[in-house]
Amino acid sequence: SEARVALRLISAVTRLGDERELERVIEATLATREPGPDRAEIAADAAMLCQLAGVPDAAARLFRVAHVHRPNDARVLFGLGVARGRAGDHASAMDLFDRAASEHAREGDAEAEARALVAAASAASASGERAAAEARLTRAAELRDDAATFAALVRARRALGLDEAMLRAQDALLGAVEREAHLGEDVVDLVAPEDLPHGG
């Protein structure tokens, strides 16, 4: 389709590293769509391509274009959260990630909801809101029992001095590490020794 061709062109231009040409191609692509859902969809797809290609400024602008017509789109909200976090506005980033998590919950996508909650927790932590970070990680850990989430939860609870809750998270982390190692997944970079029971 025409949209697929346009996205392939954007993808190719992102690899060239020519930001001026990328801007020109993006403007031309957006101009082919009437303002509304079609423009929002291609803007969101192009934003994802730019984000993956390491062109965050273009991605942020495209997510803003998409947000005008798709204000409740979880993917767009998440992308805007990433952009706000990069800009140092962690409070706005947390709000956007929370909204993305809510949309994913409404859609029944537990994995995506957990991912958005972990991102919200990271933004909360960067804002100095430790309790807010711990609450989001607790919910994320209920949705997916992976080592990275439990390791973050251990650290959040340690920072708050929640010793008993931290020990429970450590036990869950140990189980997740054993399970993921058994599946051949590399968890070494995700977990510090002090995150595990009796570690450090």
C-alpha positions as CSV (number, residue, x, y, z in Angstrom):
1,S,0.0,0.0,0.0
2,E,1.0,3.7,-0.3
3,A,1.4,3.9,3.5
4,R,3.7,1.0,3.6
5,V,5.9,2.5,0.9
6,A,6.0,5.8,2.7
7,L,7.1,4.0,5.9
8,R,9.8,2.1,4.1
9,L,11.1,5.4,2.7
10,I,11.2,6.9,6.2
11,S,12.9,3.8,7.5
12,A,15.5,4.0,4.8
13,V,16.2,7.7,5.4
14,T,16.6,7.2,9.2
15,R,19.5,4.9,8.4
16,L,21.2,7.6,6.3
17,G,21.5,9.9,9.3
18,D,20.4,13.0,7.3
19,E,18.0,14.7,9.6
20,R,17.1,17.4,7.1
21,E,16.1,14.8,4.5
22,L,14.2,12.9,7.1
23,E,12.3,16.0,8.1
24,R,11.4,16.6,4.4
25,V,10.2,13.0,3.9
26,I,8.2,13.0,7.1
27,E,6.5,16.3,6.1
28,A,5.7,14.9,2.6
29,T,4.3,11.7,4.1
30,L,2.1,13.6,6.5
31,A,0.9,15.9,3.8
32,T,-0.5,13.0,1.9
33,R,-3.0,12.3,4.7
34,E,-6.0,14.4,5.7
35,P,-5.8,15.5,9.4
36,G,-7.6,12.7,11.3
37,P,-7.2,9.0,12.1
38,D,-5.2,8.2,8.9
39,R,-2.6,10.9,9.5
40,A,-2.4,9.8,13.2
41,E,-1.8,6.2,12.2
42,I,1.0,6.9,9.8
43,A,2.5,9.4,12.2
44,A,2.5,6.8,15.0
45,D,4.0,4.2,12.7
46,A,6.7,6.6,11.5
47,A,7.4,7.6,15.1
48,M,8.1,4.0,16.1
49,L,10.5,3.7,13.2
50,C,12.3,6.9,14.2
51,Q,12.5,5.7,17.8
52,L,13.9,2.4,16.9
53,A,16.4,4.1,14.5
54,G,17.6,6.4,17.3
55,V,16.1,9.6,16.0
56,P,14.3,10.6,19.2
57,D,13.5,14.2,18.2
58,A,11.7,13.2,15.0
59,A,9.9,10.4,17.0
60,A,8.7,12.9,19.6
61,R,7.3,15.3,17.0
62,L,5.5,12.4,15.2
63,F,4.0,11.1,18.4
64,R,2.7,14.6,19.1
65,V,1.1,14.7,15.7
66,A,-0.5,11.3,16.3
67,H,-1.7,12.3,19.8
68,V,-3.8,15.2,18.4
69,H,-6.2,12.6,16.7
70,R,-5.5,9.6,18.9
71,P,-5.3,11.0,22.5
72,N,-6.0,7.6,24.1
73,D,-3.8,5.4,21.9
74,A,-1.5,3.5,24.4
75,R,1.4,3.3,21.9
76,V,1.2,7.1,21.3
77,L,1.0,7.8,25.0
78,F,4.0,5.6,25.7
79,G,6.0,7.2,23.0
80,L,5.2,10.7,24.4
81,G,6.2,9.5,27.8
82,V,9.6,8.4,26.5
83,A,10.0,11.9,24.9
84,R,9.0,13.7,28.0
85,G,11.4,11.6,30.1
86,R,14.2,12.4,27.7
87,A,13.4,16.1,28.1
88,G,13.7,15.7,31.9
89,D,10.0,16.2,32.6
90,H,9.6,13.0,34.6
91,A,6.3,14.0,36.2
92,S,4.6,14.3,32.8
93,A,6.3,11.1,31.6
94,M,4.9,9.2,34.6
95,D,1.4,10.5,33.9
96,L,1.7,9.5,30.2
97,F,3.0,6.0,31.1
98,D,0.2,5.7,33.6
99,R,-2.4,6.6,31.0
100,A,-0.8,4.1,28.6
101,A,-1.0,1.4,31.3
102,S,-4.6,2.1,31.8
103,E,-5.4,1.8,28.1
104,H,-3.5,-1.5,27.9
105,A,-5.5,-2.7,30.9
106,R,-8.7,-1.7,29.2
107,E,-7.6,-3.7,26.1
108,G,-6.6,-6.7,28.3
109,D,-2.9,-6.6,27.3
110,A,-1.3,-7.5,30.6
111,E,2.3,-7.6,29.2
112,A,2.0,-4.1,27.7
113,E,0.4,-2.8,30.8
114,A,3.3,-4.1,32.9
115,R,5.8,-2.6,30.6
116,A,4.1,0.8,30.9
117,L,3.9,0.5,34.7
118,V,7.7,-0.3,34.8
119,A,8.3,2.8,32.7
120,A,6.0,4.9,35.0
121,A,7.9,3.6,38.0
122,S,11.2,4.6,36.4
123,A,9.9,8.1,35.8
124,A,8.5,8.3,39.4
125,S,11.9,7.3,40.7
126,A,13.6,9.9,38.6
127,S,11.2,12.4,40.2
128,G,12.1,11.3,43.7
129,E,8.6,9.7,44.2
130,R,9.8,6.5,45.6
131,A,6.4,5.3,47.0
132,A,4.8,5.9,43.6
133,A,7.6,3.9,41.9
134,E,7.1,1.0,44.4
135,A,3.3,1.0,43.9
136,R,3.7,0.7,40.1
137,L,6.3,-2.0,40.3
138,T,4.1,-4.0,42.7
139,R,1.3,-3.9,40.2
140,A,3.7,-4.7,37.3
141,A,5.0,-7.7,39.3
142,E,1.4,-9.0,39.6
143,L,1.1,-8.9,35.8
144,R,4.4,-10.5,34.9
145,D,6.8,-12.4,37.0
146,D,10.1,-11.7,35.3
147,A,13.5,-11.1,37.0
148,A,13.9,-7.5,35.8
149,T,10.6,-6.4,37.3
150,F,11.3,-8.1,40.6
151,A,14.8,-6.7,40.8
152,A,13.4,-3.2,40.3
153,L,10.8,-3.9,43.0
154,V,13.5,-5.2,45.4
155,R,15.5,-1.9,44.9
156,A,12.3,0.2,45.3
157,R,11.4,-1.5,48.6
158,R,14.9,-1.3,49.9
159,A,15.0,2.5,49.2
160,L,11.7,2.8,51.2
161,G,13.0,0.7,54.1
162,L,10.2,-1.9,53.5
163,D,12.2,-4.8,54.8
164,E,9.6,-7.5,55.0
165,A,8.1,-6.6,51.6
166,M,11.6,-6.5,50.2
167,L,12.3,-10.0,51.4
168,R,9.2,-11.3,49.7
169,A,10.3,-9.6,46.5
170,Q,13.7,-11.1,46.8
171,D,12.2,-14.6,47.1
172,A,10.1,-13.9,44.0
173,L,13.2,-12.6,42.2
174,L,15.2,-15.7,43.1
175,G,12.4,-17.9,41.6
176,A,12.3,-15.7,38.5
177,V,16.0,-15.9,38.0
178,E,16.0,-19.7,38.4
179,R,13.1,-20.0,36.0
180,E,14.6,-17.7,33.4
181,A,18.1,-19.3,33.7
182,H,16.5,-22.7,33.1
183,L,14.9,-21.3,29.9
184,G,18.3,-20.1,28.8
185,E,17.7,-16.4,29.3
186,D,20.5,-14.2,30.3
187,V,19.6,-12.4,33.5
188,V,23.1,-11.6,34.7
189,D,22.9,-7.9,33.7
190,L,19.5,-7.5,35.2
191,V,20.2,-8.5,38.7
192,A,22.8,-7.3,41.2
193,P,24.0,-9.7,43.9
194,E,22.5,-7.5,46.7
195,D,19.1,-7.9,45.0
196,L,19.0,-11.6,45.8
197,P,18.3,-13.1,49.2
198,H,21.5,-13.1,51.4
199,G,23.3,-11.3,48.6
200,G,25.8,-8.4,48.9
